[in-house]
Amino acid sequence: MGGDFTGKDQNFSAGIYAMAAKDIFDLLRSQQYSQLDLKVSCSFFEIYGGKVFDLLAKRAKRRVLEDGNNVVNVVDLKETPVLSVASVLNAIKDGSAVRTSGQTSANAHSSRSHAVFQIILRSARGKLHGKFSLIDLAGNERGADTSSANRATRLEGAEINKSLLSLKECIRAMSTNAGHIPFRASKLTQVLRDSFIGDKARTCMIATLAPGQNSVECTLNTLRYADRVKRARSRCPSGTPT
């Protein structure tokens, strides 16, 4: 999501975050949108161990609350004004530097948290016009990948798997038109709720696959996961996964 790794260094300009930011600023300069005079800001937080941390505020812990209109908010989440793609990349670099990561037997740069980078568009008066939530999910952890890890790493892996299972159950509920969607089952599904059933919401999942024979099981599971999202139809007609 953030960009390619070269050793321990990450090229943020080559990532999906940067490409999305470039498209947004290009559109805002177009004739269709320039007259709206929209202001752009961004926020960046991670979900680690079932808790939310603000990556643009020195990893300050934040609360997730639902208001009277059933809108989920990350309380006191910092929004940083950005004027160009370069300033977006700086925010990504600052946030990524404090994001929780570690090393496992499967990955030398393993994300130990789910990260949510948001690009927010507001009118000159501060009214929300639109929001892009780019979610970098930590990968599902197999026991074989963490068999040689310490207790803390195994607990992190268990928490990652638990939150991904909660997301899977929400996707399953939406794809089968179930009467109840368990968004409150985890912090991850709580904060992603408006991405699935919010007003005029659109959802896209990008699956990363590996061609190696030893990755067949993970590849198939990932494809099944993505296919569930594609087939999901939320109870809100405007929430359309793609």
C-alpha positions as CSV (number, residue, x, y, z in Angstrom):
1,M,0.0,0.0,0.0
2,G,2.7,2.5,1.1
3,G,5.2,1.6,-1.5
4,D,8.0,-0.8,-2.5
5,F,10.8,-1.8,0.0
6,T,14.5,-1.7,-1.0
7,G,16.2,-3.3,2.0
8,K,14.8,-1.4,5.0
9,D,13.9,1.7,2.9
10,Q,10.4,2.2,1.5
11,N,9.6,4.2,-1.7
12,F,6.4,5.9,-0.7
13,S,6.0,7.6,-4.1
14,A,5.4,4.3,-5.8
15,G,2.5,3.2,-3.5
16,I,-1.3,3.2,-3.8
17,Y,-1.5,6.0,-1.3
18,A,0.6,8.3,-3.5
19,M,-1.3,7.3,-6.7
20,A,-4.6,8.0,-5.1
21,A,-3.4,11.4,-3.8
22,K,-2.2,12.3,-7.3
23,D,-5.5,11.4,-8.9
24,I,-7.4,13.5,-6.2
25,F,-5.3,16.6,-6.7
26,D,-5.5,16.2,-10.5
27,L,-9.3,16.1,-10.3
28,L,-9.5,19.0,-7.9
29,R,-7.6,21.1,-10.5
30,S,-10.0,20.1,-13.3
31,Q,-12.8,22.3,-14.5
32,Q,-15.5,20.0,-12.9
33,Y,-14.2,20.4,-9.4
34,S,-12.0,23.5,-9.2
35,Q,-15.0,25.8,-8.6
36,L,-15.9,23.8,-5.4
37,D,-12.8,25.2,-3.6
38,L,-12.4,22.0,-1.6
39,K,-9.8,21.7,1.1
40,V,-7.8,18.5,1.5
41,S,-6.5,17.0,4.7
42,C,-5.4,13.6,5.8
43,S,-5.4,11.3,8.9
44,F,-3.5,8.1,9.6
45,F,-4.2,5.6,12.4
46,E,-3.5,2.0,13.2
47,I,-5.4,-0.7,15.0
48,Y,-3.1,-2.7,17.1
49,G,-4.1,-5.1,19.8
50,G,-7.7,-4.1,19.5
51,K,-6.8,-0.4,20.2
52,V,-6.6,2.6,17.9
53,F,-3.5,4.8,17.8
54,D,-3.1,8.1,15.9
55,L,0.0,7.9,13.7
56,L,0.1,11.6,13.1
57,A,0.0,12.5,16.8
58,K,2.9,10.5,18.1
59,R,0.8,7.3,18.3
60,A,-1.6,8.8,20.8
61,K,-4.3,6.4,21.8
62,R,-7.8,7.3,20.5
63,R,-11.3,6.1,21.4
64,V,-13.9,4.8,18.8
65,L,-17.4,6.0,19.5
66,E,-20.7,5.8,17.8
67,D,-22.9,8.9,17.8
68,G,-26.7,9.3,17.9
69,N,-26.9,9.0,14.2
70,N,-25.0,5.6,14.2
71,V,-22.0,7.3,12.7
72,V,-18.7,5.8,14.0
73,N,-16.0,8.4,14.9
74,V,-12.4,8.1,16.0
75,V,-12.4,10.8,18.8
76,D,-9.7,13.6,18.5
77,L,-8.1,12.0,15.4
78,K,-5.7,14.5,14.0
79,E,-6.4,15.9,10.5
80,T,-3.4,17.3,8.8
81,P,-4.0,19.9,5.9
82,V,-2.2,18.9,2.7
83,L,-1.7,21.0,-0.4
84,S,0.1,18.6,-2.8
85,V,1.1,15.0,-3.3
86,A,4.4,15.8,-1.7
87,S,2.8,16.9,1.5
88,V,0.7,13.7,1.5
89,L,3.8,11.6,1.1
90,N,5.4,13.4,4.0
91,A,2.4,12.6,6.2
92,I,2.6,8.9,5.1
93,K,6.3,8.8,5.8
94,D,5.8,10.3,9.3
95,G,3.0,7.9,10.2
96,S,4.7,4.8,8.8
97,A,7.8,5.6,10.9
98,V,5.8,5.0,14.1
99,R,3.5,2.2,12.8
100,T,3.9,-1.1,14.6
101,S,6.0,-3.6,12.6
102,G,8.2,-6.6,13.3
103,Q,9.9,-9.6,11.8
104,T,8.5,-13.1,11.4
105,S,9.8,-16.2,9.7
106,A,7.7,-15.4,6.7
107,N,8.3,-11.6,6.4
108,A,11.2,-9.4,7.4
109,H,8.9,-6.3,7.3
110,S,5.7,-7.7,8.8
111,S,3.0,-5.2,9.6
112,R,1.7,-6.0,13.1
113,S,-1.3,-3.7,12.8
114,H,-4.0,-2.7,10.4
115,A,-3.4,0.9,9.1
116,V,-6.1,3.3,7.9
117,F,-5.0,6.3,5.8
118,Q,-7.8,8.8,5.0
119,I,-7.8,11.6,2.5
120,I,-10.6,14.0,3.5
121,L,-12.3,16.7,1.3
122,R,-14.1,19.6,3.0
123,S,-15.8,22.7,1.8
124,A,-14.3,26.1,2.8
125,R,-16.8,26.1,5.7
126,G,-15.6,22.7,6.9
127,K,-18.5,20.6,5.7
128,L,-17.5,17.1,4.8
129,H,-17.6,16.6,1.0
130,G,-16.0,13.2,0.7
131,K,-13.5,10.8,2.3
132,F,-11.2,8.2,0.9
133,S,-10.2,5.4,3.4
134,L,-7.3,3.4,2.3
135,I,-6.9,0.3,4.5
136,D,-3.7,-1.7,4.7
137,L,-4.7,-4.9,6.4
138,A,-2.1,-7.0,8.2
139,G,-1.9,-10.4,6.7
140,N,-3.5,-13.5,8.1
141,E,-0.9,-15.3,10.3
142,R,-0.5,-19.1,10.0
143,G,0.8,-21.0,12.9
144,A,3.8,-22.2,10.8
145,D,4.8,-18.6,10.2
146,T,5.0,-17.7,13.9
147,S,6.1,-21.1,15.3
148,S,9.6,-19.7,16.1
149,A,8.3,-16.4,17.3
150,N,8.2,-15.2,20.9
151,R,5.0,-15.0,22.9
152,A,4.3,-11.3,22.1
153,T,4.5,-11.9,18.4
154,R,2.2,-14.9,18.7
155,L,-0.3,-12.8,20.6
156,E,-0.1,-10.1,17.9
157,G,-0.8,-12.7,15.3
158,A,-3.8,-14.1,17.2
159,E,-5.3,-10.5,17.5
160,I,-4.7,-9.9,13.7
161,N,-6.5,-13.2,12.9
162,K,-9.4,-12.4,15.3
163,S,-10.0,-9.0,13.6
164,L,-9.8,-10.5,10.1
165,L,-12.3,-13.2,11.1
166,S,-14.6,-10.4,12.3
167,L,-14.3,-8.7,8.9
168,K,-14.9,-11.9,7.1
169,E,-18.1,-12.5,9.1
170,C,-19.3,-9.0,8.2
171,I,-18.6,-9.6,4.5
172,R,-20.3,-13.0,4.8
173,A,-23.4,-11.4,6.4
174,M,-23.6,-8.8,3.6
175,S,-23.1,-11.3,0.8
176,T,-26.0,-13.4,2.2
177,N,-28.3,-10.5,3.0
178,A,-28.3,-11.5,6.6
179,G,-30.6,-9.5,9.0
180,H,-27.6,-8.5,11.2
181,I,-24.1,-7.4,10.3
182,P,-21.7,-7.7,13.3
183,F,-19.7,-4.5,12.8
184,R,-19.3,-4.1,16.5
185,A,-17.3,-7.4,16.8
186,S,-14.0,-5.6,16.5
187,K,-12.4,-2.1,16.2
188,L,-11.5,-2.9,12.6
189,T,-15.0,-3.6,11.5
190,Q,-16.3,-0.7,13.6
191,V,-14.1,1.9,11.8
192,L,-14.8,0.3,8.4
193,R,-18.5,0.3,8.7
194,D,-19.1,3.5,6.7
195,S,-16.9,2.1,3.9
196,F,-19.5,-0.6,3.4
197,I,-22.9,0.9,4.3
198,G,-22.2,4.6,4.4
199,D,-24.1,7.1,2.3
200,K,-22.9,6.8,-1.3
201,A,-20.1,4.4,-0.2
202,R,-18.1,2.4,-2.7
203,T,-15.7,-0.4,-1.6
204,C,-12.8,-1.9,-3.6
205,M,-10.5,-4.7,-2.4
206,I,-7.0,-5.2,-3.9
207,A,-5.7,-8.7,-3.3
208,T,-1.9,-9.4,-3.3
209,L,-1.1,-12.9,-4.6
210,A,2.1,-14.9,-4.7
211,P,2.9,-17.3,-7.6
212,G,5.0,-19.8,-5.5
213,Q,3.8,-23.3,-4.9
214,N,4.2,-22.9,-1.1
215,S,1.8,-19.9,-1.2
216,V,-1.1,-21.8,-2.9
217,E,-3.2,-22.1,0.3
218,C,-2.8,-18.4,1.2
219,T,-3.5,-17.3,-2.5
220,L,-6.7,-19.3,-2.6
221,N,-7.9,-18.0,0.7
222,T,-7.2,-14.4,-0.4
223,L,-9.1,-14.9,-3.6
224,R,-12.1,-16.4,-1.8
225,Y,-12.0,-13.4,0.6
226,A,-11.9,-10.9,-2.3
227,D,-14.7,-12.7,-4.1
228,R,-16.9,-12.4,-1.0
229,V,-16.3,-8.7,-1.0
230,K,-17.2,-8.5,-4.7
231,R,-20.4,-10.4,-4.2
232,A,-21.4,-8.6,-1.0
233,R,-24.5,-6.4,-1.3
234,S,-25.1,-4.3,1.8
235,R,-28.5,-3.4,3.0
236,C,-27.8,0.2,1.9
237,P,-28.4,0.4,-1.9
238,S,-25.7,3.0,-2.3
239,G,-23.0,0.9,-0.6
240,T,-21.7,-1.1,-3.6
241,P,-18.5,-3.2,-3.3
242,T,-16.5,-3.5,-6.5
